[in-house]
């Protein structure tokens, strides 16, 4: 079978053939100009400051936390905004992805070794329901799938990598692309692929997040010194397209907007869903290129990396801070393990 196009090439392929989603060049430039003041100050170390729930260490235990969280990082959107899964931890209430992180940290505080492969390879569904229990009547979505993936990834980690994600990282020989391929080839739940216009394509949202978070938690040093980190794209989820539409960098057709405003569920792999994800990746690639061009014209040199990984982190944070402003802009709803 023909290997799928890598995420960046997949995004270019989709964007060039998309019918209901398009990247707006003027919007891309406006978005780049908006982000420019922050671009030159970005640091990989800022990842740890993005949220209090992120691990502070740069060791094997922190990598184990990242691997578990990213293996389960999918489908957190609420059916209704006023009815959400919430996890209280550290004196705060957490929703969405951060509810997952809070639940993992809560379990660790209780002495449950939830980041140990030998534990989660055999963890039961009842134990998973307890670990990820919500503090509201709304449960975390897809708990059965999360249980299956914990068992599956735990067993593979034990069998192939001695139970430690650090061993997997070290096998990558400081290459972001090699680590992504190792993850996708060995862990089935990370194989985020589709067919589009006669091509097998890939987005690898969670695999790329895992690579990016590995780079971030290790602060780009030692085993996490990936010289090719800029080859990793943004992570094609359901929130980033929303902020790109808000910024005017992404445009939807009337037909697609009607579907989204009605709250229709898009199937994973259907054309419009693939177009949203692919065009979002390509849009962020163009924003990054525009940012670098603007910095060069100003004669400014960024103090750290300007790449799609950091741009994704920043946009995700920006979306959180502007959530009220974006309420009229729909996001696409899909329930699946890939994002």
C-alpha positions in Angstrom: 0.0 0.0 0.0 1.2 3.5 -0.9 2.5 5.4 2.2 0.3 8.5 3.0 1.5 12.0 2.3 3.1 13.6 5.4 0.9 16.2 7.2 2.4 19.3 5.5 2.2 17.8 2.1 -1.3 16.4 2.9 -2.4 19.9 3.9 -1.1 21.4 0.7 -2.9 18.7 -1.4 -6.2 19.3 0.4 -6.0 23.1 0.3 -5.3 23.1 -3.4 -8.5 21.0 -4.1 -10.8 22.2 -1.4 -14.4 23.2 -2.3 -16.0 24.4 0.9 -13.0 25.8 2.8 -10.4 28.2 1.6 -7.4 30.0 3.0 -7.7 33.8 2.6 -4.3 35.4 1.8 -5.4 38.8 3.2 -6.6 37.2 6.3 -3.4 35.2 6.7 -1.4 38.5 6.5 -3.7 40.2 9.1 -3.3 37.2 11.4 0.5 37.3 11.0 0.5 41.1 11.8 -1.7 40.5 14.8 0.7 37.8 16.1 3.9 39.7 15.2 4.4 41.5 18.6 4.6 38.1 20.4 6.4 36.1 17.7 9.9 37.4 18.5 9.5 36.6 22.2 8.3 33.0 21.9 10.3 30.3 23.7 9.9 26.6 23.9 10.1 27.0 27.7 6.8 28.9 27.6 5.0 25.6 27.2 5.4 24.9 30.9 3.9 28.3 31.7 0.9 27.8 29.5 -0.9 26.0 32.3 -0.3 25.1 35.9 -1.2 21.5 35.2 1.7 20.9 32.8 4.7 19.1 34.4 7.5 21.2 35.6 10.2 18.6 35.3 12.3 17.6 32.2 12.8 14.0 33.1 11.4 10.5 32.4 8.5 11.0 34.7 7.5 14.2 32.8 7.7 12.3 29.5 5.5 9.5 30.9 2.9 12.1 31.9 3.1 13.6 28.4 2.7 10.2 26.7 -0.4 9.2 28.7 -2.1 12.6 28.3 -1.4 12.8 24.5 -2.6 9.2 24.0 -5.9 10.3 25.5 -6.0 13.8 24.0 -9.2 13.6 21.8 -12.8 14.7 21.7 -13.5 17.0 24.6 -16.1 19.3 23.2 -19.3 19.6 25.1 -22.7 18.9 23.5 -24.0 22.1 25.3 -21.7 24.7 26.7 -23.7 24.9 30.0 -23.4 21.1 30.5 -19.7 20.1 30.6 -17.5 17.6 32.1 -15.5 19.4 34.9 -12.7 18.2 37.1 -11.8 20.2 40.2 -8.1 20.1 41.2 -5.6 22.4 42.7 -8.3 24.8 43.8 -9.6 25.3 40.3 -12.3 23.9 38.0 -11.0 22.5 34.7 -12.9 21.7 31.5 -12.1 20.2 28.1 -8.5 18.9 27.6 -7.4 20.4 30.9 -10.0 18.3 32.7 -8.1 15.3 31.4 -4.8 16.7 32.7 -6.4 17.6 36.0 -7.8 14.0 36.3 -4.3 12.5 35.7 -2.7 14.8 38.3 -5.5 14.1 40.8 -4.9 10.3 40.3 -1.2 10.8 40.9 -1.9 12.8 44.0 -3.9 9.8 45.3 -1.0 7.5 44.7 -2.5 5.9 41.6 0.4 5.2 39.1 -1.7 6.3 36.1 1.4 7.3 34.1 3.1 3.8 34.6 2.7 1.5 31.6 2.7 -1.6 33.8 -0.4 -0.1 35.5 -2.4 1.2 32.6 -1.7 -1.8 30.4 -4.1 -3.7 32.6 -6.2 -1.0 34.2 -10.0 -1.9 34.2 -12.8 0.1 32.8 -14.2 0.7 36.3 -10.8 2.1 37.4 -10.7 4.4 34.3 -14.2 5.7 35.1 -13.0 6.5 38.7 -9.7 8.1 37.5 -11.5 10.3 34.9 -14.7 10.9 36.8 -16.3 14.3 36.3 -17.3 16.5 39.2 -20.6 17.2 37.3 -23.3 14.9 36.0 -21.7 15.1 32.5 -19.0 12.3 32.1 -15.8 12.7 30.1 -16.7 11.6 26.5 -15.6 8.2 25.0 -14.4 6.6 28.3 -14.6 3.2 26.8 -12.3 4.2 24.0 -9.9 5.9 26.4 -9.8 2.6 28.4 -9.1 0.6 25.3 -6.3 2.9 24.2 -4.7 2.9 27.7 -4.6 -0.9 27.6 -3.3 -1.0 24.0 -0.6 1.6 24.4 0.5 0.3 27.7 1.0 -3.2 26.4 2.9 -2.0 23.3 5.1 0.3 25.4 6.0 -2.7 27.7 6.6 -5.1 24.8 8.6 -2.8 22.4 10.1 0.0 24.6 10.7 -1.5 28.0 7.7 0.3 29.4 9.3 3.8 29.0 8.4 6.4 26.4 11.9 7.8 27.0 13.3 4.7 25.3 11.1 5.5 22.3 12.3 9.1 22.3 15.9 8.0 22.4 15.4 5.7 19.4 14.4 8.8 17.4 18.0 10.1 17.5 16.9 13.7 18.1 14.6 13.8 15.0 11.1 15.0 15.3 10.1 13.3 12.0 11.6 10.0 13.1 9.9 10.1 16.5 6.5 10.9 14.7 7.1 7.8 12.5 8.0 5.6 15.4 4.8 6.6 17.2 2.6 6.1 14.2 4.1 2.8 13.2 4.0 1.3 16.7 0.8 2.7 18.2 -2.3 2.2 16.1 -4.5 4.8 17.8 -2.1 7.6 16.5 -2.7 6.7 12.8 -4.8 9.7 11.8 -5.1 9.1 8.1 -7.8 9.6 5.4 -8.4 9.5 1.6 -8.8 12.7 -0.4 -9.0 13.2 -4.1 -7.2 9.9 -4.9 -4.4 10.4 -2.4 -3.9 8.7 1.0 -3.2 11.6 3.4 -2.3 12.1 7.0 -2.8 14.7 9.7 -1.3 12.8 12.7 -2.7 15.4 15.1 -1.9 13.5 18.3 1.4 12.1 17.1 2.6 15.6 16.3 1.4 16.9 19.6 3.3 14.1 21.3 6.5 15.1 19.4 5.9 18.8 20.2 5.2 18.2 23.9 8.3 16.0 24.1 10.3 18.9 22.6 8.6 21.3 25.0 8.8 19.3 28.2 12.5 18.7 27.6 12.9 22.4 26.6 14.5 21.5 23.3 17.6 20.1 25.1 19.2 16.6 25.4 17.0 13.9 24.0 14.5 16.6 23.0 16.9 18.6 20.9 15.0 18.1 17.6 16.8 20.1 14.8 13.9 19.4 12.5 11.1 20.6 14.9 10.0 23.1 12.3 8.9 20.2 10.1 6.0 19.6 12.5 2.8 21.4 11.6 -0.1 22.7 13.7 -2.4 20.1 15.2 -5.6 19.7 13.2 -8.2 19.7 15.9 -11.7 21.4 16.2 -10.7 24.6 18.1 -7.9 26.0 15.9 -10.1 26.2 12.7 -12.6 28.2 14.8 -10.0 30.8 15.8 -8.6 30.9 12.2 -12.2 31.7 11.0 -12.5 34.4 13.7 -9.2 35.9 12.5 -10.4 35.9 8.9 -7.6 33.6 7.7 -10.0 30.8 6.9 -13.3 31.0 5.0 -16.2 28.5 4.9 -18.8 28.1 2.2 -22.4 29.0 3.0 -23.3 25.3 2.8 -20.7 24.3 5.3 -21.6 27.2 7.6 -25.2 26.1 7.6 -24.2 22.6 8.6 -22.0 23.8 11.4 -24.5 26.3 12.8 -27.1 23.5 12.9 -24.7 21.5 15.0 -24.5 18.7 12.6 -21.9 16.0 13.4 -19.3 15.6 10.7 -17.9 12.1 10.1 -14.2 11.5 10.5 -12.8 11.3 6.9 -15.8 12.9 5.1 -14.8 15.6 2.6 -15.8 18.7 4.5 -14.2 17.5 7.7 -11.0 16.7 5.8 -11.1 20.1 4.1 -11.4 21.9 7.4 -8.4 20.1 9.0 -6.2 20.2 5.9 -6.8 23.9 5.1 -6.3 24.8 8.8 -2.8 23.2 8.7 -1.9 24.9 5.5 -3.3 28.2 6.8 -1.0 28.1 9.8 2.0 27.2 7.6 1.3 30.3 5.6 0.9 32.4 8.7 4.3 31.2 9.9 5.9 32.0 6.6 4.3 35.5 6.6 5.6 36.0 10.2 9.1 35.2 9.2 8.8 37.5 6.2 7.6 40.4 8.3 10.3 39.9 10.9 12.9 39.8 8.1 11.6 43.1 6.6 11.8 44.7 10.0 15.3 43.5 10.4 14.3 41.7 13.6 15.6 38.3 14.6 13.4 36.1 16.8 15.1 35.2 20.1 13.9 31.6 19.7 12.1 29.4 17.2 9.2 30.7 15.1 7.5 27.5 14.0 4.0 26.0 13.7 4.3 24.2 17.0 4.7 27.4 19.0 2.1 29.1 16.7 -0.4 26.4 17.6 0.3 26.8 21.3 -0.2 30.6 21.0 -3.3 30.4 18.9 -4.9 27.8 21.3 -4.2 30.1 24.2 -5.5 33.1 22.2 -8.7 31.2 21.5 -9.2 30.5 25.2 -8.8 34.2 26.0 -11.2 35.2 23.3 -13.8 32.5 23.7 -16.6 34.9 24.4 -15.9 36.8 21.2 -16.0 33.6 19.2 -19.3 32.4 20.4 -21.0 33.1 17.1 -18.4 31.2 15.1 -19.2 27.4 15.0 -16.7 24.7 15.4 -16.9 21.3 13.6 -18.2 18.5 15.7 -16.7 15.0 15.3 -16.5 12.2 17.9 -13.4 10.2 17.2 -10.1 9.2 18.8 -7.9 11.1 16.3 -8.6 14.7 17.6 
